[in-house]
Amino acid sequence: MPRASRDGVSIYYEHDDGDDTPVVFVQGVGYGRWMWRWQREAVAGDYEVIAPDNRGTGRSDAGLPPLLPRLPQKLRTPVMFKLAGYSIEGLAADLEAVLEDVGVRNVHLVGASMGGMIAQQYAIDYRRAKTLTLVCTSHGGPDAAPVPEETREHIFDVPKGANKRERMRHRMRPAFTERFTNRNPHLMDRIIEWRLEQDATPAAREAQAAAVLGFDVSEEIRSLRVPTLIIHGTDDRVIPAVNARLLAETILETRLELIEGSSHCVFIEDADRVNEALGSFLDEHE
């Protein structure tokens, strides 16, 4: 199993062969590698693929103080958000350790939600990004539209007495449109199984959420000189679509693709349209 190491923390990644410049897929808060399965299938063979597990997710180590995950959530969450959480800079450094381990010079970097934040930070701090694809994400800072309070409560206030699958289903609802979940019950059941198998632990998910809360590159990305594709669903209830327009106005060389009526998980709900936009963009810059 390929692994990179940074500050004593082991980061797992998958590496698939392909003909062209590697495409690197970076996940959102708590999500495992499963979330990119549709896009990985779309580029497989044509492009080399690198898919790391973010710190604390899947097969990667969490690197948290050993006693912290054992605390009750009401005690753990404030400590995580104020003192012990991750940072986007640190998660970008983990990504650099992976790419250094693989030994690649240039990559097409694709990130969604928190993964899009890691991608922005990486392109600012390091020099391997040939292109950026930013999906349902934000540049952070005071001008960015925050996660709606209703969505935050839905994600973190899980009904008492619910089992693991019920808690997972409850947290996922804001990320999809009701239309999609009603039409695809079997897929939603599969996604829950994938999440239970690959997603971050509760403590690591909170540490990742703390990184998102502290993220702000709204000034730094003004000087970014990397071709960028921005994809966002107009009905995103997690990161409002106005953030896509802010990114397009701030980054110099951008292409904006707004997918009407789609959700935060636009890469799943409208995978064909996302794959078409991504494939065209990659081919243009290859």
C-alpha positions as semicolon CSV with decimal commas, in nm:
position;residue;x (nm);y (nm);z (nm)
1;M;0,000;0,000;0,000
2;P;0,158;0,333;-0,104
3;R;0,204;0,578;0,182
4;A;0,369;0,912;0,242
5;S;0,470;1,052;0,579
6;R;0,468;1,402;0,724
7;D;0,539;1,494;1,086
8;G;0,512;1,128;1,185
9;V;0,164;1,090;1,030
10;S;0,116;0,828;0,758
11;I;-0,096;0,936;0,458
12;Y;-0,239;0,662;0,236
13;Y;-0,299;0,714;-0,135
14;E;-0,399;0,520;-0,445
15;H;-0,202;0,558;-0,767
16;D;-0,334;0,437;-1,103
17;D;-0,130;0,439;-1,423
18;G;-0,233;0,646;-1,724
19;D;-0,090;0,813;-2,032
20;D;-0,111;1,182;-1,947
21;T;-0,039;1,423;-1,658
22;P;-0,168;1,289;-1,324
23;V;-0,509;1,400;-1,202
24;V;-0,518;1,433;-0,822
25;F;-0,856;1,405;-0,647
26;V;-0,898;1,564;-0,301
27;Q;-1,210;1,501;-0,087
28;G;-1,436;1,713;0,129
29;V;-1,487;1,709;0,507
30;G;-1,503;1,351;0,629
31;Y;-1,553;1,201;0,282
32;G;-1,352;0,899;0,167
33;R;-1,207;0,825;-0,176
34;W;-1,543;0,676;-0,282
35;M;-1,680;1,025;-0,357
36;W;-1,468;1,056;-0,673
37;R;-1,551;0,712;-0,819
38;W;-1,751;0,863;-1,111
39;Q;-1,478;1,109;-1,206
40;R;-1,199;0,855;-1,163
41;E;-1,378;0,619;-1,400
42;A;-1,417;0,904;-1,651
43;V;-1,044;0,982;-1,669
44;A;-0,909;0,629;-1,611
45;G;-0,655;0,514;-1,868
46;D;-0,622;0,852;-2,034
47;Y;-0,475;1,016;-1,725
48;E;-0,266;0,892;-1,438
49;V;-0,471;0,918;-1,116
50;I;-0,358;0,993;-0,759
51;A;-0,621;0,970;-0,484
52;P;-0,500;1,032;-0,126
53;D;-0,700;0,986;0,192
54;N;-0,700;1,315;0,380
55;R;-0,548;1,300;0,727
56;G;-0,789;1,116;0,956
57;T;-0,983;0,960;0,667
58;G;-0,989;0,604;0,540
59;R;-0,647;0,440;0,575
60;S;-0,460;0,759;0,669
61;D;-0,356;0,825;1,029
62;A;-0,540;1,098;1,219
63;G;-0,239;1,234;1,407
64;L;-0,459;1,355;1,695
65;P;-0,368;1,346;2,068
66;P;-0,456;0,991;2,180
67;L;-0,703;1,089;2,451
68;L;-0,895;1,343;2,245
69;P;-1,105;1,101;2,033
70;R;-1,222;0,930;2,353
71;L;-1,382;1,242;2,496
72;P;-1,762;1,285;2,474
73;Q;-1,857;1,490;2,169
74;K;-1,980;1,788;2,375
75;L;-1,636;1,817;2,535
76;R;-1,434;1,719;2,229
77;T;-1,585;1,949;1,968
78;P;-1,499;2,284;2,136
79;V;-1,144;2,163;2,204
80;M;-1,110;2,053;1,843
81;F;-1,240;2,379;1,699
82;K;-1,028;2,603;1,920
83;L;-0,709;2,411;1,993
84;A;-0,651;2,075;1,829
85;G;-0,810;2,088;1,484
86;Y;-0,630;2,061;1,154
87;S;-0,547;2,352;0,922
88;I;-0,588;2,373;0,546
89;E;-0,217;2,464;0,525
90;G;-0,131;2,140;0,702
91;L;-0,359;1,932;0,480
92;A;-0,198;2,093;0,174
93;A;0,143;2,000;0,317
94;D;0,019;1,640;0,349
95;L;-0,074;1,651;-0,019
96;E;0,273;1,779;-0,109
97;A;0,423;1,486;0,084
98;V;0,214;1,247;-0,126
99;L;0,312;1,407;-0,458
100;E;0,677;1,414;-0,352
101;D;0,650;1,043;-0,269
102;V;0,498;0,967;-0,610
103;G;0,767;1,179;-0,776
104;V;0,555;1,387;-1,015
105;R;0,640;1,737;-1,141
106;N;0,300;1,858;-1,264
107;V;-0,057;1,760;-1,176
108;H;-0,414;1,851;-1,255
109;L;-0,558;1,916;-0,909
110;V;-0,930;1,848;-0,852
111;G;-1,088;1,931;-0,516
112;A;-1,444;1,949;-0,385
113;S;-1,566;2,141;-0,080
114;M;-1,280;2,122;0,173
115;G;-1,080;1,948;-0,099
116;G;-1,123;2,260;-0,313
117;M;-0,983;2,467;-0,028
118;I;-0,684;2,233;0,001
119;A;-0,635;2,264;-0,376
120;Q;-0,632;2,645;-0,359
121;Q;-0,389;2,646;-0,067
122;Y;-0,168;2,394;-0,244
123;A;-0,153;2,602;-0,563
124;I;-0,051;2,905;-0,355
125;D;0,214;2,728;-0,144
126;Y;0,362;2,482;-0,397
127;R;0,444;2,465;-0,768
128;R;0,317;2,135;-0,904
129;A;-0,040;2,243;-0,997
130;K;-0,080;2,266;-1,375
131;T;-0,454;2,331;-1,348
132;L;-0,715;2,357;-1,073
133;T;-1,070;2,226;-1,077
134;L;-1,267;2,363;-0,782
135;V;-1,603;2,200;-0,713
136;C;-1,863;2,334;-0,466
137;T;-1,607;2,530;-0,267
138;S;-1,509;2,877;-0,145
139;H;-1,203;3,098;-0,100
140;G;-1,308;3,168;0,259
141;G;-1,272;3,502;0,434
142;P;-1,522;3,771;0,529
143;D;-1,674;3,808;0,181
144;A;-1,752;3,438;0,134
145;A;-2,104;3,313;0,200
146;P;-2,083;3,078;0,501
147;V;-2,247;2,740;0,550
148;P;-2,610;2,823;0,642
149;E;-2,686;2,782;1,011
150;E;-2,970;2,542;0,932
151;T;-2,727;2,316;0,748
152;R;-2,470;2,326;1,029
153;E;-2,733;2,222;1,281
154;H;-2,850;1,941;1,057
155;I;-2,497;1,805;1,013
156;F;-2,390;1,818;1,377
157;D;-2,718;1,777;1,572
158;V;-2,800;1,412;1,504
159;P;-3,123;1,268;1,652
160;K;-3,071;1,091;1,983
161;G;-3,090;0,714;1,971
162;A;-3,010;0,693;1,600
163;N;-2,781;0,413;1,485
164;K;-2,475;0,468;1,262
165;R;-2,664;0,441;0,934
166;E;-2,945;0,668;1,054
167;R;-2,692;0,928;1,170
168;M;-2,511;0,912;0,838
169;R;-2,834;0,946;0,639
170;H;-2,938;1,244;0,852
171;R;-2,607;1,426;0,799
172;M;-2,616;1,368;0,422
173;R;-2,955;1,523;0,353
174;P;-2,838;1,883;0,299
175;A;-2,571;1,761;0,053
176;F;-2,825;1,620;-0,196
177;T;-3,152;1,740;-0,343
178;E;-3,462;1,557;-0,224
179;R;-3,543;1,484;-0,586
180;F;-3,220;1,286;-0,625
181;T;-3,245;1,093;-0,298
182;N;-3,607;0,999;-0,368
183;R;-3,520;0,870;-0,716
184;N;-3,207;0,681;-0,612
185;P;-3,275;0,495;-0,285
186;H;-3,045;0,202;-0,369
187;L;-2,755;0,433;-0,455
188;M;-2,805;0,624;-0,130
189;D;-2,786;0,293;0,057
190;R;-2,459;0,212;-0,123
191;I;-2,318;0,554;-0,042
192;I;-2,393;0,500;0,327
193;E;-2,203;0,169;0,314
194;W;-1,907;0,335;0,140
195;R;-1,908;0,612;0,399
196;L;-1,914;0,372;0,691
197;E;-1,618;0,190;0,536
198;Q;-1,399;0,481;0,420
199;D;-1,500;0,808;0,587
200;A;-1,321;0,991;0,867
201;T;-1,377;0,908;1,231
202;P;-1,600;1,156;1,421
203;A;-1,299;1,321;1,588
204;A;-1,109;1,355;1,259
205;R;-1,418;1,493;1,085
206;E;-1,439;1,764;1,353
207;A;-1,066;1,835;1,310
208;Q;-1,123;1,879;0,935
209;A;-1,424;2,103;0,997
210;A;-1,203;2,321;1,218
211;A;-0,965;2,361;0,923
212;V;-1,252;2,480;0,703
213;L;-1,363;2,737;0,961
214;G;-1,015;2,889;0,971
215;F;-0,963;2,898;0,593
216;D;-0,913;3,230;0,410
217;V;-0,712;3,278;0,089
218;S;-0,937;3,551;-0,051
219;E;-0,639;3,784;-0,099
220;E;-0,368;3,533;-0,191
221;I;-0,557;3,381;-0,484
222;R;-0,579;3,717;-0,658
223;S;-0,223;3,660;-0,776
224;L;-0,276;3,294;-0,871
225;R;-0,171;3,215;-1,229
226;V;-0,313;2,864;-1,270
227;P;-0,592;2,786;-1,521
228;T;-0,899;2,709;-1,310
229;L;-1,232;2,537;-1,375
230;I;-1,506;2,619;-1,121
231;I;-1,809;2,388;-1,095
232;H;-2,101;2,450;-0,860
233;G;-2,463;2,340;-0,824
234;T;-2,703;2,633;-0,802
235;D;-2,904;2,462;-0,524
236;D;-2,605;2,387;-0,301
237;R;-2,733;2,402;0,060
238;V;-2,387;2,352;0,214
239;I;-2,164;2,604;0,035
240;P;-2,391;2,856;-0,143
241;A;-2,334;2,900;-0,517
242;V;-2,250;3,270;-0,476
243;N;-1,906;3,146;-0,367
244;A;-1,844;3,009;-0,717
245;R;-1,905;3,353;-0,864
246;L;-1,671;3,510;-0,607
247;L;-1,399;3,263;-0,704
248;A;-1,451;3,335;-1,073
249;E;-1,420;3,708;-1,008
250;T;-1,106;3,668;-0,797
251;I;-0,892;3,411;-0,982
252;L;-0,752;3,553;-1,305
253;E;-0,789;3,263;-1,552
254;T;-1,118;3,083;-1,483
255;R;-1,403;2,897;-1,647
256;L;-1,729;2,892;-1,451
257;E;-1,978;2,604;-1,488
258;L;-2,298;2,650;-1,286
259;I;-2,518;2,342;-1,296
260;E;-2,879;2,447;-1,258
261;G;-3,075;2,280;-0,979
262;S;-2,786;2,064;-0,859
263;S;-2,664;2,015;-0,505
264;H;-2,344;2,020;-0,300
265;C;-2,273;1,667;-0,425
266;V;-2,297;1,784;-0,785
267;F;-2,015;1,543;-0,876
268;I;-2,259;1,259;-0,793
269;E;-2,601;1,401;-0,883
270;D;-2,484;1,539;-1,217
271;A;-2,176;1,324;-1,269
272;D;-2,213;1,318;-1,648
273;R;-2,213;1,697;-1,677
274;V;-1,926;1,732;-1,430
275;N;-1,727;1,467;-1,617
276;E;-1,791;1,639;-1,949
277;A;-1,674;1,977;-1,818
278;L;-1,373;1,824;-1,642
279;G;-1,268;1,614;-1,941
280;S;-1,291;1,907;-2,180
281;F;-1,091;2,129;-1,944
282;L;-0,818;1,869;-1,888
283;D;-0,785;1,796;-2,259
284;E;-0,756;2,166;-2,334
285;H;-0,461;2,205;-2,097
286;E;-0,288;1,873;-2,166
